[in-house]
Amino acid sequence: MKKFKGIRWTAMLCLVLVISMLTACSAGNTSSTSNSQQEGGESSQAAKNVKLTFFNTSAEVNTVFEDLFKKYHELNPNVTIELIPTPIGGAQIQKFQSLLASGNPATIANLDAGTILQYKDKFLDLEPEKAKYEELTKEGAVEGALLEGKFLGIPWSAQGYGLLYNKRVVEEVIGGPFDPSTIQTRDALEDLFKKIEAAGKAPVMVHGADWSLGAHYLGLTYSLQSDSVDENRKFVDSLMDGSVTLADNPQFNGLIDTFDLLKKYNARKNDPLVADYNKDSADFAKGDAAFYFMGDWTWAVIGTLENRDEEFGLIPVPISNNPEDFGNTQVAYSQPKLFAIDDSGSSAEQQEAAKAFLEWLVTSQEGQEAIVSQMGLALPYKDVKVTSTNVISNAVEQYVDQGKVINIGVINYLPQDYWSMTGASMQKYLSDIIDRNALAGEVQAYWIDQARK
Amino acid sequence: MIKKNFLRNTGTFLVFGGPSIFAFIAVIVIPFFVGMYLTFTNWDVRSADTAFIGLANYIEVFKDKVFLGQLWFTLKYVFFTVLIANGFAFFIALLLTSGGRGEQWLRTGFFTPNLIGGIVLGYLWQTLFSQVLPYMGQKYGWSLFQTSWLTSTNTAFWALVIATAWQLIGYLMIIYIAGFSGVPTDVLEAASIDGASRKATIQKVILPLTIPAIVICVFISLSRSFLTYDINLALTKGGPFASTELATYHIVQKAFLSNQYGVGQAEAVVLFAVVAIIALTQSYLLKRLEVES
């Protein structure tokens, strides 16, 4: 009989375990929402130790952030920061969404501005901090980070893109120093391409990935309409309601005319979609192609290469033969990633600690050292104590200082799949599967489809 | 006494089967039903309120021509993957049970790809298809490999099939080897005494007697290739121009990139139905071919 009792006990125990764990699962959501108030109330007890989590979509610099967290912990022993890493180019947003949906969001998130806008209700409004950051940052940096007028994310890196050039190759071809301001029209660019080709070099490298073609190249269409983000948003709206046709748009046609030129002189002409980012960047850096449609972020690949050339610069993508047209002397510029602080499951104490940490990150010597020298990014702040080794971002910086930039902020308001959907159409165009009319038709169809949702 | 026995059996069962049942319920059954429920709502991570919208998501699925096209693409992909993987696995298993030298080593070798994760395997084949083969093709003038296989829809399709089949073959081979060892030796001896040729032995003796192994292998390869995601992601990223997106890839894009969770989840349910119908039909049909030795 004793034996039987034992088994019954085990059975009961198993059942209880199963049931309790199941109910725990379903109760997860409700308990976590009250979490913030509870922890807020207990703040006096827990004032000593704060634990923050940091969600990072700049996966290529995970280790740099981790080192910074350690340093900050040494300086502030009561604050511990834990990294929630994401895979490079992988399922980053899925991870973010699942953290949010399970009621366990990260305290600080390093996200694309567009993603922050999508989840704007979940983030802390940083309005009280705005004046301070306006003081700290370069002109226009805070304004460029505003999302529907709200200050939800702290800017910390700026990126620019256009036609990068390999200085040595270009100068060998023209037989003297190259002045980038001589290329302000499509014809001038073509003349230079012809010379480069005649010298036996590939004139330009067009990277065939959808993000490069869809977001960066075709995306310029929306940013080139005017220098005001609001006007550009209106343009996208009129694409959606069909009151503007893309095929008749001068900026779109200008861009595609130039794209035809890039296609013609493309180093990857024979197989344009291979799209191996590392190889394309390396070939450009070693002088196999004179130009490269890309941005300063590619320094992460080419900066450490052996046997590469030393000097690189960038010019805008000319979209017409009139040097006065908007875009012919400006380069695309944005602050792609922002630091946002969670307001859906974090305690007031965590939020305060997060604010203090972020300020330290962008203003301290250690933080700037990490961002500027180790990550090779441009920091849009006034008092930067570290000089960048990133030759390309220094070139972008010159355009910024002269005010010659295209504010591509409109992309923050575009649907998250626009680059992959319209990028696919651009890939078809690049490999001559569709013509310009069909391209305009497909892209326009995408926007009209968006209006339906 | 009957009641006591019943309790005792239940207890024993729960001790040994409980943990697995719990895991199965927690990570398969509950998410499945919650997922089913979500397809009838307009749930979104961003919004707090969730409204019941009936079959609207399912209607959206059948309006999504891209998804239907990709479902067809997936069916073609599964058909060729299952055919190639099982064909190769069967004959490799046959070769490796005929008593040659170094069989153990070869078995290990063929099984290894199955141990490599899909992502790593995808990148490996990506390098092969987009770098190594074009390089060799240009050097030796092989017209088939002059350009990357991953940049045109047709060749990228075959690249996907080859990479998946390569991964599956080793696993299926093990099952076939187990199946062959279940074929009684006296039957084989009888066949050889009767003077049956090698071909006739395979066709008339081995094949009918290994039907259970074939059922399992087809089932496994069907479900695994229907649910391929990692190789698709690493090898082609759905490209060129989104033409090699398998159904699973499209579902993930739909839900997480286009933020249409309901529709994406409804598409997943439709995919589940398709896989279930095909897998159950094949095992029912093949099982009827089973014979006793």
Chai-1 contact restraints between the chains, C-beta under 6 A:
chainA,res_idxA,chainB,res_idxB,connection_type,confidence,min_distance_angstrom,max_distance_angstrom,comment,restraint_id
A,I7,B,R8,contact,1.0,0.0,6.0,A-B,restraint_1
A,I7,B,G11,contact,1.0,0.0,6.0,A-B,restraint_2
A,T10,B,G11,contact,1.0,0.0,6.0,A-B,restraint_3
A,T10,B,V15,contact,1.0,0.0,6.0,A-B,restraint_4
A,A11,B,T10,contact,1.0,0.0,6.0,A-B,restraint_5
A,A11,B,G11,contact,1.0,0.0,6.0,A-B,restraint_6
A,A11,B,L14,contact,1.0,0.0,6.0,A-B,restraint_7
A,C14,B,L14,contact,1.0,0.0,6.0,A-B,restraint_8
A,C14,B,G18,contact,1.0,0.0,6.0,A-B,restraint_9
A,V18,B,F22,contact,1.0,0.0,6.0,A-B,restraint_10
A,I93,B,F256,contact,1.0,0.0,6.0,A-B,restraint_11
A,Q94,B,F256,contact,1.0,0.0,6.0,A-B,restraint_12
A,Q97,B,V45,contact,1.0,0.0,6.0,A-B,restraint_13
A,L100,B,V45,contact,1.0,0.0,6.0,A-B,restraint_14
A,A101,B,V45,contact,1.0,0.0,6.0,A-B,restraint_15
A,Y119,B,R46,contact,1.0,0.0,6.0,A-B,restraint_16
A,D271,B,T147,contact,1.0,0.0,6.0,A-B,restraint_17
A,D271,B,S148,contact,1.0,0.0,6.0,A-B,restraint_18
A,D271,B,T151,contact,1.0,0.0,6.0,A-B,restraint_19
A,L273,B,T151,contact,1.0,0.0,6.0,A-B,restraint_20
A,L273,B,P240,contact,1.0,0.0,6.0,A-B,restraint_21
A,V274,B,S130,contact,1.0,0.0,6.0,A-B,restraint_22
A,V274,B,S148,contact,1.0,0.0,6.0,A-B,restraint_23
A,V274,B,T151,contact,1.0,0.0,6.0,A-B,restraint_24
A,Q416,B,L257,contact,1.0,0.0,6.0,A-B,restraint_25
A,D417,B,L257,contact,1.0,0.0,6.0,A-B,restraint_26
A,D417,B,S258,contact,1.0,0.0,6.0,A-B,restraint_27
A,A424,B,F241,contact,1.0,0.0,6.0,A-B,restraint_28
A,A424,B,A242,contact,1.0,0.0,6.0,A-B,restraint_29
A,Q427,B,P240,contact,1.0,0.0,6.0,A-B,restraint_30
A,Q427,B,F241,contact,1.0,0.0,6.0,A-B,restraint_31
A,K428,B,F241,contact,1.0,0.0,6.0,A-B,restraint_32
